[in-house]
Amino acid sequence: MSSLQQINRLCLFLLLATMNLTAKAVVNPRPFTIPAIHEWKGGEGALSITPKSRILYSDVRLRPVAEALARDLKTAGLSLTVAQAKKANVADILFIYKNQKQLGAEGYTIDIAKSIRIEATERGSFHAVQTLLQMALPFPSVAGRVEALPFGRISDRPDYPLRGLMIDCGRKYIPLDYLRRLVRTMAYYKMNTLNVHLNDNGFPDFFHNNWDETYAAFRLESERFPGLTAEDGSYSKKEFRQFVLEAAAIGVEIIPEIDVPAHSLAFSHYRPSLGSKEFGMDHLELTNPEVIPFVDSLFSEYMEGPEPVFAGPRVHIGTDEYSNKRQDIVERFRSLTDHLIHTVEAHGKQAALWGALTHARGTTPVKVDNVLMYAWYNGYAEPDSMMRLGYQLVSIPDGMTYIVPAAGYYYDYLNIPYLYKQWTPAQIGNKRFPERDPHIQGGMFAVWNDIVGNGIAVADIHHRVFPALQVMAEKCWSSDTLRTCNEWVRLAANIGEAPGINDLGRYSQGTVLSESVVAPASTRSVPFIGWPYRVSFDIESEKETRGTALFRDNEAEFYLADPVTGRLGYVRDGYLFTFRHALRSGVKEHIDIEGDNRETRLYVNGKLVETMFPDERPLFPNNKKMRVIRTLRFPLQRTDAALRSRVLNLKVEQK
């Protein structure tokens, strides 16, 4: 063999070797999910789920999970058979019951090859389903489209057992229908705890410094105390119990909270003798012998009996921000706290409470063992001290994880880059503890609706909750960050809410809906559109009866003639906002409405008529200002049958 032939053969060998190495190196990268999976071993190739695929379970305990997966895939137009079996064919999905101690009760493994094999307990299997759904279902959802799943092996488990959200339903009524959808979205992101704050009150300086006028509400039906339940929105005992059970079925624990002895104006409104004249009527008077029997009776109403309203394993007793100006009152506060812990435990529940025992330092003993403390501000409960005492802590630092919509303090929207890059549940205020410290059960964020009457709608709250939920889910499941923040934010935008849920009203940019003629009594498959949007139409006006809505859904109405002034306007969550423009009978006009999460704008014939931006309203007699939010998630679902005007060329665009 000549030297030239040897060189040619060597070059060919090197080329083939390089091609072989390249082929071996092409393995599937880690799929993007929220939260990120802990371990991924990529394979080569992908598996497509087809209408011939089956969802199989080897153990009857996994049947509900298999059926839940089938329901979610059906939202994408894929109907699969669910059956009990122990062997999978090509493209089948097989659930195997397996308790893997190294992964814990919530961990799971998924092997994706010729079929999909999931090994876990019931809870772990449900988490595995959410991982598969995020990998398989594109956003925005497209009927009949399911992404191919990359070959590989997933091994996943949470770093912290408690991952959650606290939502203030006391100052702002939050309908159960929304809470149900929120719970499903939380489960989609493996968040497993929702604390429902059931009572609270506004600040008296927004109500003429008069406690009698100050807004307060208790949201649960009470048979023992008729008249206590808020009239502007409440939950029946039956529906709240059902909500707790439904949430538990998809892995989310509802922790109901009755907040005493502060934040308790609803109770002193009901029975004035319960309120403190010294510290304010939102404080229960701890020297009054009526207080403990009242509180005991109230808590017991929801915990006793064979079918308790508080059907979950934990109950939150409040204990937030009571005055510490007098030591004798501090000791009474500590005594009440201890008493309520034992009251809850007597009904077979674990007590949760807000950390306050540094603020309320004293000698009266307060039970420590098996008590869950929310560590929200180190000045109220110094976390090192609480750990030494033996409390289980939830990291919910106010300066990092509190949302108070449109208040001007804390966060309006959480600082996503900061949380992604720097926070984990090991960070409590300015204290950093070792990751996965056994004293720290996990992390939460909070939505406080402090400013009663400021125009905030449930849609506004959800717009703040969703990005916070995504990042908190990421950091509570795994303290590691695998991507840059910019990359994570970009990819996170491509994961929506849970299958079948679109409370944000998000669609692909461009035209979402168009109609040449808007007919009276017509309905649409698009119930509403979220921010940012533009809705435009031509109108040949006729005199409309006041209250005639061109568009409405279950939460909002857009009027051609609002009920009060007869002008263009809209209502949502009980707030009516009216534009300075009225339609004139016989006049043709082109209308554009643009909206985002800050303001709503009306254009007539191409000219801006009015912007509904946050409105600073002075309050008398103290001249304190309230910032009123006037946004609109635009309704589209139904048109009133009473419509007389001719509405043409409707165009709805996601901007």
TAQUI-V484459 format. One record per residue. N is the residue number from 1. OMEGA is omega as a letter, one per 30 degrees, with the letter a starting at -180 (999 if undefined). NEAR is the number of other ideal C-beta (glycine too) atoms within 10 Angstrom. Layout:
N,OMEGA,NEAR ; N,OMEGA,NEAR
This chain:
1,a,7 ; 2,l,7 ; 3,l,7 ; 4,l,8 ; 5,l,9 ; 6,l,10 ; 7,l,10 ; 8,l,12 ; 9,l,11 ; 10,l,10 ; 11,l,10 ; 12,l,10 ; 13,l,10 ; 14,l,10 ; 15,a,10 ; 16,l,10 ; 17,l,10 ; 18,l,10 ; 19,a,10 ; 20,l,10 ; 21,l,9 ; 22,a,9 ; 23,a,10 ; 24,a,9 ; 25,a,7 ; 26,l,9 ; 27,a,15 ; 28,l,17 ; 29,l,10 ; 30,l,16 ; 31,l,20 ; 32,l,18 ; 33,l,22 ; 34,f,20 ; 35,l,25 ; 36,l,19 ; 37,a,23 ; 38,a,17 ; 39,l,12 ; 40,l,20 ; 41,a,13 ; 42,l,15 ; 43,l,15 ; 44,l,12 ; 45,a,13 ; 46,a,13 ; 47,l,19 ; 48,l,11 ; 49,a,21 ; 50,l,11 ; 51,l,11 ; 52,l,11 ; 53,l,22 ; 54,l,18 ; 55,a,25 ; 56,l,25 ; 57,a,25 ; 58,a,17 ; 59,a,15 ; 60,l,9 ; 61,a,13 ; 62,l,22 ; 63,l,16 ; 64,l,15 ; 65,l,26 ; 66,l,22 ; 67,l,13 ; 68,l,21 ; 69,l,26 ; 70,l,17 ; 71,a,11 ; 72,l,21 ; 73,l,23 ; 74,l,13 ; 75,l,15 ; 76,l,21 ; 77,a,13 ; 78,a,19 ; 79,a,9 ; 80,l,21 ; 81,l,12 ; 82,a,16 ; 83,l,12 ; 84,a,13 ; 85,a,14 ; 86,a,10 ; 87,a,9 ; 88,l,20 ; 89,l,13 ; 90,l,11 ; 91,l,18 ; 92,l,21 ; 93,a,28 ; 94,l,22 ; 95,l,29 ; 96,l,17 ; 97,a,18 ; 98,l,16 ; 99,a,12 ; 100,a,16 ; 101,a,7 ; 102,l,7 ; 103,l,21 ; 104,a,15 ; 105,a,15 ; 106,a,21 ; 107,a,22 ; 108,l,26 ; 109,l,20 ; 110,l,24 ; 111,l,18 ; 112,l,25 ; 113,l,14 ; 114,l,14 ; 115,l,18 ; 116,a,23 ; 117,a,18 ; 118,l,28 ; 119,a,22 ; 120,l,28 ; 121,l,22 ; 122,a,16 ; 123,l,16 ; 124,l,27 ; 125,l,28 ; 126,l,23 ; 127,l,25 ; 128,l,25 ; 129,a,26 ; 130,l,23 ; 131,l,20 ; 132,a,23 ; 133,l,21 ; 134,l,23 ; 135,a,19 ; 136,a,22 ; 137,a,21 ; 138,l,13 ; 139,f,14 ; 140,a,13 ; 141,l,17 ; 142,a,12 ; 143,l,8 ; 144,a,8 ; 145,l,12 ; 146,a,19 ; 147,l,15 ; 148,a,13 ; 149,a,21 ; 150,l,19 ; 151,l,18 ; 152,a,22 ; 153,l,15 ; 154,l,22 ; 155,a,18 ; 156,l,25 ; 157,a,21 ; 158,l,23 ; 159,a,21 ; 160,a,23 ; 161,a,15 ; 162,a,23 ; 163,a,29 ; 164,a,26 ; 165,l,25 ; 166,a,25 ; 167,a,24 ; 168,l,24 ; 169,a,26 ; 170,a,29 ; 171,l,22 ; 172,l,26 ; 173,l,17 ; 174,a,22 ; 175,l,15 ; 176,l,19 ; 177,l,12 ; 178,a,16 ; 179,l,20 ; 180,l,15 ; 181,l,18 ; 182,l,27 ; 183,l,23 ; 184,l,19 ; 185,l,24 ; 186,a,26 ; 187,l,21 ; 188,l,23 ; 189,l,25 ; 190,l,23 ; 191,a,27 ; 192,a,27 ; 193,l,26 ; 194,l,22 ; 195,a,23 ; 196,a,25 ; 197,a,26 ; 198,l,24 ; 199,l,26 ; 200,a,29 ; 201,l,28 ; 202,l,22 ; 203,a,15 ; 204,a,19 ; 205,l,12 ; 206,a,20 ; 207,l,18 ; 208,a,13 ; 209,a,13 ; 210,a,10 ; 211,a,18 ; 212,a,12 ; 213,a,11 ; 214,a,21 ; 215,l,21 ; 216,a,24 ; 217,l,25 ; 218,a,25 ; 219,a,24 ; 220,l,23 ; 221,l,18 ; 222,l,17 ; 223,l,9 ; 224,a,11 ; 225,a,15 ; 226,a,9 ; 227,l,9 ; 228,a,20 ; 229,a,20 ; 230,a,19 ; 231,a,7 ; 232,l,9 ; 233,a,16 ; 234,l,20 ; 235,l,25 ; 236,a,13 ; 237,a,18 ; 238,a,11 ; 239,l,13 ; 240,l,24 ; 241,l,19 ; 242,l,16 ; 243,l,22 ; 244,a,22 ; 245,l,13 ; 246,l,15 ; 247,l,25 ; 248,a,16 ; 249,l,12 ; 250,l,19 ; 251,l,22 ; 252,l,24 ; 253,l,17 ; 254,l,22 ; 255,l,26 ; 256,a,28 ; 257,l,27 ; 258,a,25 ; 259,l,26 ; 260,f,25 ; 261,l,29 ; 262,a,23 ; 263,a,27 ; 264,a,29 ; 265,l,28 ; 266,a,23 ; 267,l,28 ; 268,l,22 ; 269,a,22 ; 270,l,19 ; 271,a,15 ; 272,a,12 ; 273,a,10 ; 274,a,22 ; 275,a,23 ; 276,l,22 ; 277,a,10 ; 278,a,12 ; 279,a,19 ; 280,a,17 ; 281,l,23 ; 282,l,27 ; 283,l,24 ; 284,a,27 ; 285,a,20 ; 286,l,21 ; 287,a,11 ; 288,a,14 ; 289,l,7 ; 290,a,12 ; 291,a,23 ; 292,l,18 ; 293,l,9 ; 294,a,19 ; 295,l,23 ; 296,a,14 ; 297,a,12 ; 298,l,19 ; 299,a,22 ; 300,l,16 ; 301,a,19 ; 302,a,23 ; 303,a,18 ; 304,l,13 ; 305,a,10 ; 306,l,4 ; 307,a,10 ; 308,l,19 ; 309,l,22 ; 310,a,25 ; 311,a,19 ; 312,a,19 ; 313,a,11 ; 314,l,19 ; 315,a,25 ; 316,a,26 ; 317,l,25 ; 318,a,25 ; 319,a,30 ; 320,l,23 ; 321,l,17 ; 322,a,28 ; 323,l,18 ; 324,a,17 ; 325,a,8 ; 326,a,13 ; 327,l,12 ; 328,l,10 ; 329,l,22 ; 330,a,22 ; 331,l,15 ; 332,l,21 ; 333,l,27 ; 334,l,21 ; 335,l,16 ; 336,l,22 ; 337,l,25 ; 338,a,17 ; 339,a,16 ; 340,l,24 ; 341,a,24 ; 342,l,10 ; 343,l,19 ; 344,a,23 ; 345,l,16 ; 346,l,13 ; 347,l,15 ; 348,a,9 ; 349,l,23 ; 350,l,17 ; 351,l,22 ; 352,a,25 ; 353,l,25 ; 354,l,27 ; 355,a,27 ; 356,a,26 ; 357,l,24 ; 358,l,17 ; 359,a,18 ; 360,a,23 ; 361,a,13 ; 362,a,17 ; 363,a,8 ; 364,a,14 ; 365,l,9 ; 366,a,21 ; 367,a,16 ; 368,a,16 ; 369,l,10 ; 370,l,12 ; 371,a,22 ; 372,a,17 ; 373,l,25 ; 374,a,26 ; 375,a,27 ; 376,l,26 ; 377,a,22 ; 378,l,20 ; 379,l,10 ; 380,l,21 ; 381,a,26 ; 382,a,20 ; 383,l,24 ; 384,a,13 ; 385,a,14 ; 386,l,22 ; 387,a,20 ; 388,l,11 ; 389,l,15 ; 390,l,12 ; 391,l,25 ; 392,a,21 ; 393,l,24 ; 394,l,28 ; 395,l,29 ; 396,a,25 ; 397,a,23 ; 398,a,18 ; 399,a,12 ; 400,a,20 ; 401,l,25 ; 402,l,21 ; 403,l,23 ; 404,a,20 ; 405,l,25 ; 406,a,20 ; 407,a,18 ; 408,l,9 ; 409,a,10 ; 410,a,17 ; 411,l,20 ; 412,l,15 ; 413,l,13 ; 414,l,23 ; 415,a,15 ; 416,l,18 ; 417,l,13 ; 418,a,12 ; 419,a,22 ; 420,a,21 ; 421,a,13 ; 422,a,14 ; 423,l,22 ; 424,l,22 ; 425,l,29 ; 426,l,19 ; 427,l,21 ; 428,a,28 ; 429,l,19 ; 430,l,9 ; 431,l,15 ; 432,a,12 ; 433,l,18 ; 434,l,9 ; 435,l,15 ; 436,l,13 ; 437,a,16 ; 438,l,8 ; 439,a,18 ; 440,a,26 ; 441,a,23 ; 442,a,23 ; 443,l,31 ; 444,l,25 ; 445,a,25 ; 446,l,23 ; 447,l,23 ; 448,a,20 ; 449,a,24 ; 450,a,20 ; 451,a,23 ; 452,l,20 ; 453,a,17 ; 454,l,22 ; 455,a,23 ; 456,l,24 ; 457,l,21 ; 458,l,21 ; 459,l,23 ; 460,l,23 ; 461,a,21 ; 462,l,22 ; 463,l,21 ; 464,a,20 ; 465,a,24 ; 466,l,17 ; 467,l,17 ; 468,l,21 ; 469,a,24 ; 470,a,22 ; 471,l,25 ; 472,l,29 ; 473,l,24 ; 474,a,27 ; 475,l,25 ; 476,l,29 ; 477,a,27 ; 478,a,20 ; 479,l,17 ; 480,l,12 ; 481,a,15 ; 482,a,14 ; 483,l,16 ; 484,a,11 ; 485,a,16 ; 486,l,10 ; 487,a,11 ; 488,l,22 ; 489,a,16 ; 490,a,12 ; 491,l,13 ; 492,l,17 ; 493,a,12 ; 494,l,11 ; 495,a,17 ; 496,l,20 ; 497,a,22 ; 498,l,23 ; 499,l,23 ; 500,a,13 ; 501,l,16 ; 502,l,20 ; 503,l,22 ; 504,a,19 ; 505,a,22 ; 506,l,19 ; 507,l,19 ; 508,l,10 ; 509,a,11 ; 510,a,8 ; 511,l,12 ; 512,a,19 ; 513,l,16 ; 514,l,12 ; 515,l,17 ; 516,l,7 ; 517,l,10 ; 518,a,20 ; 519,l,11 ; 520,l,14 ; 521,l,10 ; 522,l,16 ; 523,a,10 ; 524,l,18 ; 525,l,7 ; 526,a,14 ; 527,a,18 ; 528,l,24 ; 529,a,25 ; 530,a,20 ; 531,f,23 ; 532,a,14 ; 533,l,24 ; 534,l,18 ; 535,a,23 ; 536,l,16 ; 537,l,20 ; 538,a,15 ; 539,l,21 ; 540,a,14 ; 541,l,19 ; 542,a,13 ; 543,a,13 ; 544,l,21 ; 545,l,13 ; 546,a,13 ; 547,l,16 ; 548,a,22 ; 549,l,23 ; 550,l,27 ; 551,l,28 ; 552,l,20 ; 553,a,20 ; 554,a,11 ; 555,a,20 ; 556,l,22 ; 557,l,22 ; 558,a,22 ; 559,l,27 ; 560,l,28 ; 561,a,23 ; 562,a,23 ; 563,a,16 ; 564,a,13 ; 565,a,15 ; 566,l,19 ; 567,l,16 ; 568,a,24 ; 569,a,24 ; 570,l,27 ; 571,l,22 ; 572,l,23 ; 573,l,17 ; 574,l,11 ; 575,l,17 ; 576,l,14 ; 577,a,21 ; 578,l,19 ; 579,l,21 ; 580,l,11 ; 581,l,16 ; 582,l,16 ; 583,a,21 ; 584,a,10 ; 585,l,11 ; 586,a,9 ; 587,l,9 ; 588,a,12 ; 589,l,14 ; 590,a,14 ; 591,l,20 ; 592,l,19 ; 593,l,22 ; 594,a,20 ; 595,l,24 ; 596,a,15 ; 597,l,16 ; 598,a,15 ; 599,l,16 ; 600,a,22 ; 601,l,17 ; 602,l,20 ; 603,l,17 ; 604,a,17 ; 605,l,10 ; 606,a,7 ; 607,l,8 ; 608,l,11 ; 609,a,15 ; 610,l,16 ; 611,l,13 ; 612,l,23 ; 613,l,14 ; 614,a,15 ; 615,l,14 ; 616,a,9 ; 617,l,13 ; 618,l,9 ; 619,a,14 ; 620,g,7 ; 621,a,7 ; 622,a,12 ; 623,l,7 ; 624,a,13 ; 625,l,13 ; 626,l,17 ; 627,a,16 ; 628,a,19 ; 629,a,22 ; 630,l,19 ; 631,l,25 ; 632,l,27 ; 633,a,26 ; 634,l,25 ; 635,a,25 ; 636,a,26 ; 637,a,17 ; 638,l,18 ; 639,a,23 ; 640,l,20 ; 641,a,10 ; 642,a,13 ; 643,l,20 ; 644,a,15 ; 645,l,19 ; 646,a,13 ; 647,a,22 ; 648,l,15 ; 649,l,14 ; 650,l,21 ; 651,l,15 ; 652,a,23 ; 653,l,19 ; 654,a,19 ; 655,999,12
